[in-house]
Structures are given as C-alpha cells and as structure tokens.
Amino acid sequence: MSYMATKLKNARQSNGFSQNEIATILHISRQSISKWENDRGYPDLDNLIALSDLYKISIDELLKENEQLKDKIEENNTKINEKRKTLKLVNTRLY
C-alpha cells in the first residue's frame, strides 16, 4: 500500500470518522474513500484540500512521500502545457 493510502486511512481513523461520514461530508461515494485508502486511485485536488482540513494535516504531509503521485502530477502538467501550446497555435491561426 502506498504512503498516501496508508496516511489517508490512518488519519481518518485517528480522527474518529467512518468512510461513510467522510463520503457524506465530501458529497461522494463511500467507494471513492475505499478506493483511495486501498491505493486504487487518488483524490482530486478539491477533495485533497478538504481531507487535509478534516484530518488536520497538511497537503504536503499527505503527498510528501508519494513519488508515484508526484510523477503522475508532473506527467499531467506536461500534457496540459502541450495542449495549451496546441490551443494557442489554433487560436493564433483562427484570429
């Protein structure tokens, strides 16, 4: 299990929340919470911020040791930048 999955589960339990309670607060399914805690997915940025607030731990602490997530974020940022360049080129040609 990844660092973040373990951290999320331990933080939830130490704050006395059930998966259902967190899901209700975040307006998502309990299965989403389970998926994150069992390392089958990651919360999006909005949910990550909300979890950080609920669990009273910094986002940095949640992400610090998670190299796989850092790599995915970096990969996504690269793709976003490439798409922005393409969009800018298309916009330039249109106008």
N, CA, C and O atoms as a CHARMM CRD file, in Angstrom:
* protein
*
  380
    1    1 MET  N      0.84600  -1.18400   0.00000 PROA 1      0.00000
    2    1 MET  CA     0.00000   0.00000   0.00000 PROA 1      0.00000
    3    1 MET  C      0.88600   1.24000   0.00000 PROA 1      0.00000
    4    1 MET  O      1.91300   1.27400   0.67800 PROA 1      0.00000
    5    2 SER  N      0.48800   2.25600  -0.76000 PROA 2      0.00000
    6    2 SER  CA     1.29200   3.47500  -0.86800 PROA 2      0.00000
    7    2 SER  C      1.23500   4.28900   0.42100 PROA 2      0.00000
    8    2 SER  O      0.37700   4.09500   1.28200 PROA 2      0.00000
    9    3 TYR  N      2.17700   5.19600   0.50500 PROA 3      0.00000
   10    3 TYR  CA     2.25200   6.09900   1.64400 PROA 3      0.00000
   11    3 TYR  C      0.94800   6.87300   1.81500 PROA 3      0.00000
   12    3 TYR  O      0.41200   6.96000   2.92000 PROA 3      0.00000
   13    4 MET  N      0.43700   7.43800   0.70800 PROA 4      0.00000
   14    4 MET  CA    -0.75800   8.26800   0.80600 PROA 4      0.00000
   15    4 MET  C     -1.97100   7.45800   1.22200 PROA 4      0.00000
   16    4 MET  O     -2.75900   7.92400   2.04600 PROA 4      0.00000
   17    5 ALA  N     -2.14600   6.26700   0.68400 PROA 5      0.00000
   18    5 ALA  CA    -3.28600   5.42900   1.05000 PROA 5      0.00000
   19    5 ALA  C     -3.26400   5.13300   2.54800 PROA 5      0.00000
   20    5 ALA  O     -4.28300   5.23900   3.23000 PROA 5      0.00000
   21    6 THR  N     -2.10300   4.76700   3.03700 PROA 6      0.00000
   22    6 THR  CA    -1.94700   4.47500   4.46700 PROA 6      0.00000
   23    6 THR  C     -2.20400   5.72000   5.30400 PROA 6      0.00000
   24    6 THR  O     -2.87700   5.66500   6.33300 PROA 6      0.00000
   25    7 LYS  N     -1.66100   6.84200   4.84900 PROA 7      0.00000
   26    7 LYS  CA    -1.82400   8.11000   5.57400 PROA 7      0.00000
   27    7 LYS  C     -3.29700   8.51800   5.64200 PROA 7      0.00000
   28    7 LYS  O     -3.77800   8.94000   6.69400 PROA 7      0.00000
   29    8 LEU  N     -4.00900   8.39300   4.52400 PROA 8      0.00000
   30    8 LEU  CA    -5.43300   8.74800   4.50000 PROA 8      0.00000
   31    8 LEU  C     -6.24300   7.87400   5.45400 PROA 8      0.00000
   32    8 LEU  O     -7.07900   8.37500   6.20600 PROA 8      0.00000
   33    9 LYS  N     -5.99500   6.59200   5.42000 PROA 9      0.00000
   34    9 LYS  CA    -6.74200   5.66600   6.28200 PROA 9      0.00000
   35    9 LYS  C     -6.43600   5.92400   7.75500 PROA 9      0.00000
   36    9 LYS  O     -7.34600   5.99600   8.58100 PROA 9      0.00000
   37   10 ASN  N     -5.15900   6.06100   8.07600 PROA 10     0.00000
   38   10 ASN  CA    -4.78400   6.31000   9.47200 PROA 10     0.00000
   39   10 ASN  C     -5.32400   7.64300   9.97800 PROA 10     0.00000
   40   10 ASN  O     -5.77000   7.74100  11.12100 PROA 10     0.00000
   41   11 ALA  N     -5.28700   8.66600   9.13400 PROA 11     0.00000
   42   11 ALA  CA    -5.79000   9.98600   9.52800 PROA 11     0.00000
   43   11 ALA  C     -7.29700   9.93800   9.76600 PROA 11     0.00000
   44   11 ALA  O     -7.79700  10.51300  10.73200 PROA 11     0.00000
   45   12 ARG  N     -8.01600   9.25000   8.88300 PROA 12     0.00000
   46   12 ARG  CA    -9.46600   9.13000   9.04900 PROA 12     0.00000
   47   12 ARG  C     -9.79100   8.42800  10.36100 PROA 12     0.00000
   48   12 ARG  O    -10.61700   8.89900  11.14200 PROA 12     0.00000
   49   13 GLN  N     -9.13200   7.29600  10.59300 PROA 13     0.00000
   50   13 GLN  CA    -9.40500   6.52500  11.80000 PROA 13     0.00000
   51   13 GLN  C     -9.00600   7.27200  13.06800 PROA 13     0.00000
   52   13 GLN  O     -9.72800   7.23000  14.06400 PROA 13     0.00000
   53   14 SER  N     -7.88000   7.94500  13.04000 PROA 14     0.00000
   54   14 SER  CA    -7.42800   8.65400  14.24100 PROA 14     0.00000
   55   14 SER  C     -8.31200   9.85800  14.56400 PROA 14     0.00000
   56   14 SER  O     -8.34200  10.32600  15.70200 PROA 14     0.00000
   57   15 ASN  N     -9.03400  10.35800  13.55100 PROA 15     0.00000
   58   15 ASN  CA    -9.97700  11.45900  13.78200 PROA 15     0.00000
   59   15 ASN  C    -11.38800  10.95000  14.07500 PROA 15     0.00000
   60   15 ASN  O    -12.31100  11.74200  14.26500 PROA 15     0.00000
   61   16 GLY  N    -11.55100   9.62800  14.11100 PROA 16     0.00000
   62   16 GLY  CA   -12.82100   9.03200  14.50700 PROA 16     0.00000
   63   16 GLY  C    -13.90400   9.06400  13.44400 PROA 16     0.00000
   64   16 GLY  O    -15.08800   8.99200  13.77300 PROA 16     0.00000
   65   17 PHE  N    -13.52800   9.17000  12.18400 PROA 17     0.00000
   66   17 PHE  CA   -14.50400   9.18800  11.09600 PROA 17     0.00000
   67   17 PHE  C    -14.63300   7.80500  10.46800 PROA 17     0.00000
   68   17 PHE  O    -13.66800   7.04500  10.39800 PROA 17     0.00000
   69   18 SER  N    -15.84700   7.49500  10.01100 PROA 18     0.00000
   70   18 SER  CA   -16.04600   6.30100   9.18700 PROA 18     0.00000
   71   18 SER  C    -15.90400   6.72400   7.72200 PROA 18     0.00000
   72   18 SER  O    -15.93600   7.91100   7.40000 PROA 18     0.00000
   73   19 GLN  N    -15.74800   5.74300   6.85400 PROA 19     0.00000
   74   19 GLN  CA   -15.70600   6.05900   5.42700 PROA 19     0.00000
   75   19 GLN  C    -17.01300   6.71100   4.99000 PROA 19     0.00000
   76   19 GLN  O    -17.00500   7.63400   4.17600 PROA 19     0.00000
   77   20 ASN  N    -18.13700   6.23600   5.52900 PROA 20     0.00000
   78   20 ASN  CA   -19.44400   6.82200   5.18600 PROA 20     0.00000
   79   20 ASN  C    -19.53100   8.28700   5.58800 PROA 20     0.00000
   80   20 ASN  O    -20.06400   9.10500   4.83800 PROA 20     0.00000
   81   21 GLU  N    -19.01600   8.62000   6.75700 PROA 21     0.00000
   82   21 GLU  CA   -19.07200  10.01000   7.21700 PROA 21     0.00000
   83   21 GLU  C    -18.25400  10.92600   6.30300 PROA 21     0.00000
   84   21 GLU  O    -18.70800  12.00700   5.92800 PROA 21     0.00000
   85   22 ILE  N    -17.06300  10.48900   5.95600 PROA 22     0.00000
   86   22 ILE  CA   -16.21600  11.29500   5.06400 PROA 22     0.00000
   87   22 ILE  C    -16.88600  11.44100   3.70100 PROA 22     0.00000
   88   22 ILE  O    -16.89500  12.52600   3.11900 PROA 22     0.00000
   89   23 ALA  N    -17.44400  10.35100   3.19900 PROA 23     0.00000
   90   23 ALA  CA   -18.12400  10.39800   1.89600 PROA 23     0.00000
   91   23 ALA  C    -19.28300  11.39100   1.92900 PROA 23     0.00000
   92   23 ALA  O    -19.47700  12.14900   0.97900 PROA 23     0.00000
   93   24 THR  N    -20.04300  11.39000   3.00300 PROA 24     0.00000
   94   24 THR  CA   -21.17500  12.30700   3.14200 PROA 24     0.00000
   95   24 THR  C    -20.69600  13.76000   3.18300 PROA 24     0.00000
   96   24 THR  O    -21.27500  14.62700   2.52900 PROA 24     0.00000
   97   25 ILE  N    -19.64500  14.01900   3.94700 PROA 25     0.00000
   98   25 ILE  CA   -19.10200  15.37600   4.05900 PROA 25     0.00000
   99   25 ILE  C    -18.60500  15.87300   2.70100 PROA 25     0.00000
  100   25 ILE  O    -18.81000  17.03400   2.34800 PROA 25     0.00000
  101   26 LEU  N    -17.95100  14.99100   1.94200 PROA 26     0.00000
  102   26 LEU  CA   -17.37100  15.38400   0.65600 PROA 26     0.00000
  103   26 LEU  C    -18.35400  15.26400  -0.50800 PROA 26     0.00000
  104   26 LEU  O    -18.03700  15.65000  -1.63400 PROA 26     0.00000
  105   27 HSD  N    -19.55200  14.72700  -0.23400 PROA 27     0.00000
  106   27 HSD  CA   -20.56900  14.53300  -1.27200 PROA 27     0.00000
  107   27 HSD  C    -20.08000  13.59700  -2.38100 PROA 27     0.00000
  108   27 HSD  O    -20.25500  13.86000  -3.57100 PROA 27     0.00000
  109   28 ILE  N    -19.46900  12.51200  -1.95100 PROA 28     0.00000
  110   28 ILE  CA   -19.00000  11.48500  -2.88100 PROA 28     0.00000
  111   28 ILE  C    -19.41300  10.11900  -2.34800 PROA 28     0.00000
  112   28 ILE  O    -20.01700  10.03000  -1.27900 PROA 28     0.00000
  113   29 SER  N    -19.09900   9.06500  -3.07200 PROA 29     0.00000
  114   29 SER  CA   -19.46600   7.72600  -2.62200 PROA 29     0.00000
  115   29 SER  C    -18.46200   7.18700  -1.60900 PROA 29     0.00000
  116   29 SER  O    -17.29600   7.58100  -1.59700 PROA 29     0.00000
  117   30 ARG  N    -18.93800   6.28100  -0.76100 PROA 30     0.00000
  118   30 ARG  CA   -18.05300   5.61400   0.18400 PROA 30     0.00000
  119   30 ARG  C    -16.99700   4.80400  -0.56700 PROA 30     0.00000
  120   30 ARG  O    -15.87200   4.64200  -0.09500 PROA 30     0.00000
  121   31 GLN  N    -17.37600   4.29900  -1.73900 PROA 31     0.00000
  122   31 GLN  CA   -16.44400   3.51100  -2.54300 PROA 31     0.00000
  123   31 GLN  C    -15.22700   4.34600  -2.96500 PROA 31     0.00000
  124   31 GLN  O    -14.12100   3.82000  -3.09100 PROA 31     0.00000
  125   32 SER  N    -15.44100   5.64600  -3.18100 PROA 32     0.00000
  126   32 SER  CA   -14.31200   6.51700  -3.52600 PROA 32     0.00000
  127   32 SER  C    -13.30500   6.57500  -2.38400 PROA 32     0.00000
  128   32 SER  O    -12.09600   6.50400  -2.60700 PROA 32     0.00000
  129   33 ILE  N    -13.80900   6.70400  -1.16500 PROA 33     0.00000
  130   33 ILE  CA   -12.93900   6.73200   0.01100 PROA 33     0.00000
  131   33 ILE  C    -12.17800   5.41700   0.10100 PROA 33     0.00000
  132   33 ILE  O    -10.96600   5.40800   0.31900 PROA 33     0.00000
  133   34 SER  N    -12.88100   4.32000  -0.06600 PROA 34     0.00000
  134   34 SER  CA   -12.25900   2.99800  -0.02500 PROA 34     0.00000
  135   34 SER  C    -11.18300   2.86000  -1.09500 PROA 34     0.00000
  136   34 SER  O    -10.10500   2.32300  -0.83900 PROA 34     0.00000
  137   35 LYS  N    -11.48400   3.34600  -2.29200 PROA 35     0.00000
  138   35 LYS  CA   -10.52900   3.27500  -3.40500 PROA 35     0.00000
  139   35 LYS  C     -9.23400   4.00600  -3.05300 PROA 35     0.00000
  140   35 LYS  O     -8.14200   3.48900  -3.29200 PROA 35     0.00000
  141   36 TRP  N     -9.35500   5.21500  -2.48200 PROA 36     0.00000
  142   36 TRP  CA    -8.17400   5.98500  -2.10800 PROA 36     0.00000
  143   36 TRP  C     -7.36900   5.28300  -1.02300 PROA 36     0.00000
  144   36 TRP  O     -6.14000   5.24400  -1.06900 PROA 36     0.00000
  145   37 GLU  N     -8.09000   4.72100  -0.03200 PROA 37     0.00000
  146   37 GLU  CA    -7.42400   4.08500   1.10700 PROA 37     0.00000
  147   37 GLU  C     -6.83700   2.72300   0.75400 PROA 37     0.00000
  148   37 GLU  O     -6.00500   2.19900   1.49400 PROA 37     0.00000
  149   38 ASN  N     -7.25500   2.15400  -0.35500 PROA 38     0.00000
  150   38 ASN  CA    -6.72800   0.86200  -0.79100 PROA 38     0.00000
  151   38 ASN  C     -5.82200   0.99800  -2.00200 PROA 38     0.00000
  152   38 ASN  O     -5.52200   0.01800  -2.68300 PROA 38     0.00000
  153   39 ASP  N     -5.38700   2.23300  -2.26400 PROA 39     0.00000
  154   39 ASP  CA    -4.38900   2.51900  -3.29100 PROA 39     0.00000
  155   39 ASP  C     -4.84500   2.13900  -4.69700 PROA 39     0.00000
  156   39 ASP  O     -4.05400   1.66300  -5.51200 PROA 39     0.00000
  157   40 ARG  N     -6.13400   2.35700  -4.97100 PROA 40     0.00000
  158   40 ARG  CA    -6.66100   2.09100  -6.30800 PROA 40     0.00000
  159   40 ARG  C     -7.05000   3.39400  -7.00900 PROA 40     0.00000
  160   40 ARG  O     -7.70700   3.36600  -8.04900 PROA 40     0.00000
  161   41 GLY  N     -6.65600   4.51000  -6.45600 PROA 41     0.00000
  162   41 GLY  CA    -6.95500   5.80700  -7.03600 PROA 41     0.00000
  163   41 GLY  C     -6.53300   6.89800  -6.07900 PROA 41     0.00000
  164   41 GLY  O     -6.11600   6.63700  -4.95100 PROA 41     0.00000
  165   42 TYR  N     -6.65200   8.14400  -6.55700 PROA 42     0.00000
  166   42 TYR  CA    -6.25400   9.29700  -5.75900 PROA 42     0.00000
  167   42 TYR  C     -7.37300  10.32700  -5.73600 PROA 42     0.00000
  168   42 TYR  O     -8.10400  10.47700  -6.71500 PROA 42     0.00000
  169   43 PRO  N     -7.50900  11.03900  -4.61600 PROA 43     0.00000
  170   43 PRO  CA    -8.49600  12.12800  -4.58000 PROA 43     0.00000
  171   43 PRO  C     -8.07200  13.26300  -5.50200 PROA 43     0.00000
  172   43 PRO  O     -6.88200  13.50000  -5.70700 PROA 43     0.00000
  173   44 ASP  N     -9.06200  13.96300  -6.05700 PROA 44     0.00000
  174   44 ASP  CA    -8.72400  15.14000  -6.86100 PROA 44     0.00000
  175   44 ASP  C     -8.29300  16.26400  -5.91300 PROA 44     0.00000
  176   44 ASP  O     -8.36700  16.12100  -4.69300 PROA 44     0.00000
  177   45 LEU  N     -7.85100  17.35900  -6.47700 PROA 45     0.00000
  178   45 LEU  CA    -7.29800  18.44000  -5.66600 PROA 45     0.00000
  179   45 LEU  C     -8.30800  19.00700  -4.66700 PROA 45     0.00000
  180   45 LEU  O     -7.95700  19.26400  -3.51500 PROA 45     0.00000
  181   46 ASP  N     -9.54800  19.20200  -5.09300 PROA 46     0.00000
  182   46 ASP  CA   -10.57300  19.73600  -4.17800 PROA 46     0.00000
  183   46 ASP  C    -10.78400  18.81300  -2.98800 PROA 46     0.00000
  184   46 ASP  O    -10.87000  19.26900  -1.84700 PROA 46     0.00000
  185   47 ASN  N    -10.86700  17.51500  -3.25600 PROA 47     0.00000
  186   47 ASN  CA   -11.05800  16.55800  -2.16600 PROA 47     0.00000
  187   47 ASN  C     -9.80900  16.44100  -1.30300 PROA 47     0.00000
  188   47 ASN  O     -9.91100  16.24400  -0.09200 PROA 47     0.00000
  189   48 LEU  N     -8.65200  16.55900  -1.90200 PROA 48     0.00000
  190   48 LEU  CA    -7.40600  16.51600  -1.14600 PROA 48     0.00000
  191   48 LEU  C     -7.34500  17.67200  -0.14700 PROA 48     0.00000
  192   48 LEU  O     -6.93500  17.49200   1.00000 PROA 48     0.00000
  193   49 ILE  N     -7.75400  18.84900  -0.59400 PROA 49     0.00000
  194   49 ILE  CA    -7.79100  20.01600   0.29300 PROA 49     0.00000
  195   49 ILE  C     -8.79500  19.79500   1.42300 PROA 49     0.00000
  196   49 ILE  O     -8.50800  20.08400   2.58500 PROA 49     0.00000
  197   50 ALA  N     -9.97200  19.28100   1.07400 PROA 50     0.00000
  198   50 ALA  CA   -10.99600  19.03300   2.09300 PROA 50     0.00000
  199   50 ALA  C    -10.51400  17.98700   3.10400 PROA 50     0.00000
  200   50 ALA  O    -10.72900  18.14000   4.30600 PROA 50     0.00000
  201   51 LEU  N     -9.87300  16.94200   2.62300 PROA 51     0.00000
  202   51 LEU  CA    -9.35600  15.90700   3.52900 PROA 51     0.00000
  203   51 LEU  C     -8.28200  16.47700   4.44600 PROA 51     0.00000
  204   51 LEU  O     -8.23800  16.16500   5.63600 PROA 51     0.00000
  205   52 SER  N     -7.42800  17.30500   3.88900 PROA 52     0.00000
  206   52 SER  CA    -6.39200  17.94600   4.68200 PROA 52     0.00000
  207   52 SER  C     -7.01700  18.75700   5.82700 PROA 52     0.00000
  208   52 SER  O     -6.54200  18.70800   6.96100 PROA 52     0.00000
  209   53 ASP  N     -8.07300  19.49600   5.51900 PROA 53     0.00000
  210   53 ASP  CA    -8.77100  20.28300   6.55000 PROA 53     0.00000
  211   53 ASP  C     -9.44700  19.38100   7.57800 PROA 53     0.00000
  212   53 ASP  O     -9.32800  19.60700   8.78300 PROA 53     0.00000
  213   54 LEU  N    -10.15300  18.36500   7.10200 PROA 54     0.00000
  214   54 LEU  CA   -10.87000  17.46200   8.00800 PROA 54     0.00000
  215   54 LEU  C     -9.93100  16.71400   8.94800 PROA 54     0.00000
  216   54 LEU  O    -10.21100  16.56000  10.13700 PROA 54     0.00000
  217   55 TYR  N     -8.81900  16.25600   8.39600 PROA 55     0.00000
  218   55 TYR  CA    -7.88700  15.43900   9.16900 PROA 55     0.00000
  219   55 TYR  C     -6.83700  16.26300   9.90500 PROA 55     0.00000
  220   55 TYR  O     -6.03800  15.72800  10.67500 PROA 55     0.00000
  221   56 LYS  N     -6.84900  17.56800   9.65900 PROA 56     0.00000
  222   56 LYS  CA    -5.91400  18.49300  10.31100 PROA 56     0.00000
  223   56 LYS  C     -4.45700  18.11200  10.04300 PROA 56     0.00000
  224   56 LYS  O     -3.62000  18.11900  10.94600 PROA 56     0.00000
  225   57 ILE  N     -4.17500  17.77900   8.78000 PROA 57     0.00000
  226   57 ILE  CA    -2.80300  17.51300   8.35500 PROA 57     0.00000
  227   57 ILE  C     -2.56400  18.26700   7.04600 PROA 57     0.00000
  228   57 ILE  O     -3.49200  18.49500   6.27000 PROA 57     0.00000
  229   58 SER  N     -1.33200  18.64100   6.82000 PROA 58     0.00000
  230   58 SER  CA    -1.03400  19.42700   5.62900 PROA 58     0.00000
  231   58 SER  C     -1.08700  18.56000   4.36900 PROA 58     0.00000
  232   58 SER  O     -0.88600  17.34600   4.41500 PROA 58     0.00000
  233   59 ILE  N     -1.35700  19.21100   3.26800 PROA 59     0.00000
  234   59 ILE  CA    -1.34500  18.51100   1.98000 PROA 59     0.00000
  235   59 ILE  C      0.05700  17.98500   1.71700 PROA 59     0.00000
  236   59 ILE  O      0.23100  16.88600   1.19200 PROA 59     0.00000
  237   60 ASP  N      1.04800  18.77600   2.08400 PROA 60     0.00000
  238   60 ASP  CA     2.43400  18.35100   1.90800 PROA 60     0.00000
  239   60 ASP  C      2.69500  17.03800   2.64800 PROA 60     0.00000
  240   60 ASP  O      3.37300  16.15100   2.12800 PROA 60     0.00000
  241   61 GLU  N      2.16900  16.92300   3.83000 PROA 61     0.00000
  242   61 GLU  CA     2.34600  15.69200   4.60600 PROA 61     0.00000
  243   61 GLU  C      1.66700  14.50300   3.92500 PROA 61     0.00000
  244   61 GLU  O      2.17600  13.38300   3.96700 PROA 61     0.00000
  245   62 LEU  N      0.52400  14.75200   3.30200 PROA 62     0.00000
  246   62 LEU  CA    -0.16400  13.68300   2.58100 PROA 62     0.00000
  247   62 LEU  C      0.60200  13.25300   1.33900 PROA 62     0.00000
  248   62 LEU  O      0.61200  12.07200   0.99000 PROA 62     0.00000
  249   63 LEU  N      1.24700  14.21300   0.66600 PROA 63     0.00000
  250   63 LEU  CA     1.89500  13.92700  -0.61300 PROA 63     0.00000
  251   63 LEU  C      3.39500  13.67300  -0.53100 PROA 63     0.00000
  252   63 LEU  O      3.97700  13.07500  -1.43600 PROA 63     0.00000
  253   64 LYS  N      4.01100  14.11800   0.53600 PROA 64     0.00000
  254   64 LYS  CA     5.46300  14.16700   0.62200 PROA 64     0.00000
  255   64 LYS  C      6.16300  12.89800   0.16000 PROA 64     0.00000
  256   64 LYS  O      7.10400  12.96800  -0.63100 PROA 64     0.00000
  257   65 GLU  N      5.74100  11.79000   0.62000 PROA 65     0.00000
  258   65 GLU  CA     6.43400  10.53500   0.32100 PROA 65     0.00000
  259   65 GLU  C      5.85100   9.79300  -0.86600 PROA 65     0.00000
  260   65 GLU  O      6.27300   8.67500  -1.16200 PROA 65     0.00000
  261   66 ASN  N      4.89900  10.38600  -1.54400 PROA 66     0.00000
  262   66 ASN  CA     4.21200   9.66300  -2.60800 PROA 66     0.00000
  263   66 ASN  C      4.81900   9.99000  -3.97100 PROA 66     0.00000
  264   66 ASN  O      4.30500  10.83900  -4.69900 PROA 66     0.00000
  265   67 GLU  N      5.89000   9.32600  -4.30100 PROA 67     0.00000
  266   67 GLU  CA     6.59300   9.56600  -5.56200 PROA 67     0.00000
  267   67 GLU  C      5.72400   9.24600  -6.77300 PROA 67     0.00000
  268   67 GLU  O      5.78500   9.94200  -7.78600 PROA 67     0.00000
  269   68 GLN  N      4.91600   8.19500  -6.67000 PROA 68     0.00000
  270   68 GLN  CA     4.06100   7.81100  -7.79200 PROA 68     0.00000
  271   68 GLN  C      3.07700   8.93400  -8.11500 PROA 68     0.00000
  272   68 GLN  O      2.86500   9.25200  -9.28500 PROA 68     0.00000
  273   69 LEU  N      2.48000   9.52900  -7.09900 PROA 69     0.00000
  274   69 LEU  CA     1.54600  10.62300  -7.32800 PROA 69     0.00000
  275   69 LEU  C      2.28300  11.85200  -7.86300 PROA 69     0.00000
  276   69 LEU  O      1.77900  12.52600  -8.76100 PROA 69     0.00000
  277   70 LYS  N      3.44800  12.14700  -7.33100 PROA 70     0.00000
  278   70 LYS  CA     4.22600  13.28100  -7.83100 PROA 70     0.00000
  279   70 LYS  C      4.53500  13.10100  -9.31600 PROA 70     0.00000
  280   70 LYS  O      4.42100  14.04300 -10.10000 PROA 70     0.00000
  281   71 ASP  N      4.92700  11.88300  -9.69300 PROA 71     0.00000
  282   71 ASP  CA     5.22400  11.60000 -11.10000 PROA 71     0.00000
  283   71 ASP  C      3.98700  11.79100 -11.96900 PROA 71     0.00000
  284   71 ASP  O      4.07800  12.34300 -13.06500 PROA 71     0.00000
  285   72 LYS  N      2.82600  11.33700 -11.48500 PROA 72     0.00000
  286   72 LYS  CA     1.58000  11.46800 -12.24000 PROA 72     0.00000
  287   72 LYS  C      1.21000  12.94400 -12.40100 PROA 72     0.00000
  288   72 LYS  O      0.78800  13.36200 -13.48000 PROA 72     0.00000
  289   73 ILE  N      1.36300  13.72200 -11.35200 PROA 73     0.00000
  290   73 ILE  CA     1.05900  15.15700 -11.41300 PROA 73     0.00000
  291   73 ILE  C      1.99200  15.83600 -12.41200 PROA 73     0.00000
  292   73 ILE  O      1.55600  16.66800 -13.20800 PROA 73     0.00000
  293   74 GLU  N      3.27000  15.48200 -12.37000 PROA 74     0.00000
  294   74 GLU  CA     4.23400  16.05900 -13.30200 PROA 74     0.00000
  295   74 GLU  C      3.88700  15.69000 -14.74700 PROA 74     0.00000
  296   74 GLU  O      3.95700  16.53100 -15.64300 PROA 74     0.00000
  297   75 GLU  N      3.51500  14.43700 -14.96200 PROA 75     0.00000
  298   75 GLU  CA     3.11500  13.97500 -16.29400 PROA 75     0.00000
  299   75 GLU  C      1.88600  14.73700 -16.78100 PROA 75     0.00000
  300   75 GLU  O      1.83000  15.16900 -17.93300 PROA 75     0.00000
  301   76 ASN  N      0.90200  14.89900 -15.89600 PROA 76     0.00000
  302   76 ASN  CA    -0.31200  15.64100 -16.25400 PROA 76     0.00000
  303   76 ASN  C     -0.00100  17.09600 -16.57500 PROA 76     0.00000
  304   76 ASN  O     -0.55900  17.65500 -17.51900 PROA 76     0.00000
  305   77 ASN  N      0.88000  17.71000 -15.80400 PROA 77     0.00000
  306   77 ASN  CA     1.25300  19.10200 -16.06800 PROA 77     0.00000
  307   77 ASN  C      1.92600  19.24900 -17.42600 PROA 77     0.00000
  308   77 ASN  O      1.70000  20.22700 -18.13900 PROA 77     0.00000
  309   78 THR  N      2.74700  18.27900 -17.77400 PROA 78     0.00000
  310   78 THR  CA     3.40200  18.29600 -19.09300 PROA 78     0.00000
  311   78 THR  C      2.35500  18.20600 -20.19300 PROA 78     0.00000
  312   78 THR  O      2.41600  18.95300 -21.17000 PROA 78     0.00000
  313   79 LYS  N      1.39200  17.29700 -20.04200 PROA 79     0.00000
  314   79 LYS  CA     0.32700  17.14900 -21.03900 PROA 79     0.00000
  315   79 LYS  C     -0.50300  18.42300 -21.15300 PROA 79     0.00000
  316   79 LYS  O     -0.86100  18.84300 -22.25400 PROA 79     0.00000
  317   80 ILE  N     -0.80500  19.03200 -20.02000 PROA 80     0.00000
  318   80 ILE  CA    -1.58300  20.27600 -20.01300 PROA 80     0.00000
  319   80 ILE  C     -0.82700  21.37100 -20.76300 PROA 80     0.00000
  320   80 ILE  O     -1.41100  22.09100 -21.57200 PROA 80     0.00000
  321   81 ASN  N      0.45500  21.49200 -20.49600 PROA 81     0.00000
  322   81 ASN  CA     1.25400  22.51300 -21.18200 PROA 81     0.00000
  323   81 ASN  C      1.31300  22.27200 -22.68000 PROA 81     0.00000
  324   81 ASN  O      1.25000  23.22000 -23.46300 PROA 81     0.00000
  325   82 GLU  N      1.43400  21.01000 -23.08800 PROA 82     0.00000
  326   82 GLU  CA     1.44300  20.68800 -24.51800 PROA 82     0.00000
  327   82 GLU  C      0.10300  21.05900 -25.16400 PROA 82     0.00000
  328   82 GLU  O      0.07400  21.60200 -26.26800 PROA 82     0.00000
  329   83 LYS  N     -0.98300  20.77000 -24.48500 PROA 83     0.00000
  330   83 LYS  CA    -2.31200  21.09000 -25.02500 PROA 83     0.00000
  331   83 LYS  C     -2.52700  22.59800 -25.07800 PROA 83     0.00000
  332   83 LYS  O     -3.17200  23.09700 -26.00000 PROA 83     0.00000
  333   84 ARG  N     -1.99800  23.32200 -24.10900 PROA 84     0.00000
  334   84 ARG  CA    -2.09100  24.78800 -24.13300 PROA 84     0.00000
  335   84 ARG  C     -1.35500  25.36400 -25.33200 PROA 84     0.00000
  336   84 ARG  O     -1.83700  26.29100 -25.98300 PROA 84     0.00000
  337   85 LYS  N     -0.18200  24.80800 -25.62000 PROA 85     0.00000
  338   85 LYS  CA     0.58200  25.27400 -26.78300 PROA 85     0.00000
  339   85 LYS  C     -0.19300  25.01400 -28.07200 PROA 85     0.00000
  340   85 LYS  O     -0.24400  25.86600 -28.95900 PROA 85     0.00000
  341   86 THR  N     -0.79300  23.83500 -28.16700 PROA 86     0.00000
  342   86 THR  CA    -1.58400  23.49100 -29.34500 PROA 86     0.00000
  343   86 THR  C     -2.78200  24.42400 -29.46000 PROA 86     0.00000
  344   86 THR  O     -3.08700  24.91400 -30.54700 PROA 86     0.00000
  345   87 LEU  N     -3.45400  24.66900 -28.35500 PROA 87     0.00000
  346   87 LEU  CA    -4.61800  25.55900 -28.34300 PROA 87     0.00000
  347   87 LEU  C     -4.21200  26.97800 -28.73900 PROA 87     0.00000
  348   87 LEU  O     -4.92000  27.64400 -29.49400 PROA 87     0.00000
  349   88 LYS  N     -3.08400  27.42900 -28.23100 PROA 88     0.00000
  350   88 LYS  CA    -2.61300  28.77100 -28.58100 PROA 88     0.00000
  351   88 LYS  C     -2.32700  28.86500 -30.08100 PROA 88     0.00000
  352   88 LYS  O     -2.64900  29.86600 -30.72100 PROA 88     0.00000
  353   89 LEU  N     -1.72500  27.82300 -30.62600 PROA 89     0.00000
  354   89 LEU  CA    -1.44100  27.79500 -32.05000 PROA 89     0.00000
  355   89 LEU  C     -2.73200  27.82000 -32.86400 PROA 89     0.00000
  356   89 LEU  O     -2.82400  28.54600 -33.85300 PROA 89     0.00000
  357   90 VAL  N     -3.72200  27.04100 -32.46100 PROA 90     0.00000
  358   90 VAL  CA    -5.02400  27.01700 -33.14100 PROA 90     0.00000
  359   90 VAL  C     -5.68500  28.39400 -33.05300 PROA 90     0.00000
  360   90 VAL  O     -6.19700  28.90600 -34.04800 PROA 90     0.00000
  361   91 ASN  N     -5.67100  28.98400 -31.86900 PROA 91     0.00000
  362   91 ASN  CA    -6.26300  30.32000 -31.68200 PROA 91     0.00000
  363   91 ASN  C     -5.56500  31.36100 -32.54200 PROA 91     0.00000
  364   91 ASN  O     -6.21200  32.23500 -33.12000 PROA 91     0.00000
  365   92 THR  N     -4.24400  31.26400 -32.62400 PROA 92     0.00000
  366   92 THR  CA    -3.47800  32.20600 -33.43700 PROA 92     0.00000
  367   92 THR  C     -3.86600  32.08900 -34.91500 PROA 92     0.00000
  368   92 THR  O     -4.00600  33.09700 -35.60900 PROA 92     0.00000
  369   93 ARG  N     -4.03500  30.86900 -35.38100 PROA 93     0.00000
  370   93 ARG  CA    -4.41100  30.65100 -36.78300 PROA 93     0.00000
  371   93 ARG  C     -5.83300  31.11600 -37.05800 PROA 93     0.00000
  372   93 ARG  O     -6.12700  31.58400 -38.15700 PROA 93     0.00000
  373   94 LEU  N     -6.71600  30.99400 -36.07500 PROA 94     0.00000
  374   94 LEU  CA    -8.10400  31.40700 -36.26200 PROA 94     0.00000
  375   94 LEU  C     -8.25900  32.92400 -36.26100 PROA 94     0.00000
  376   94 LEU  O     -9.10800  33.47500 -36.96200 PROA 94     0.00000
  377   95 TYR  N     -7.44200  33.57700 -35.47900 PROA 95     0.00000
  378   95 TYR  CA    -7.59500  35.02800 -35.33700 PROA 95     0.00000
  379   95 TYR  C     -6.40200  35.72100 -35.90300 PROA 95     0.00000
  380   95 TYR  O     -6.33400  36.95000 -35.88200 PROA 95     0.00000
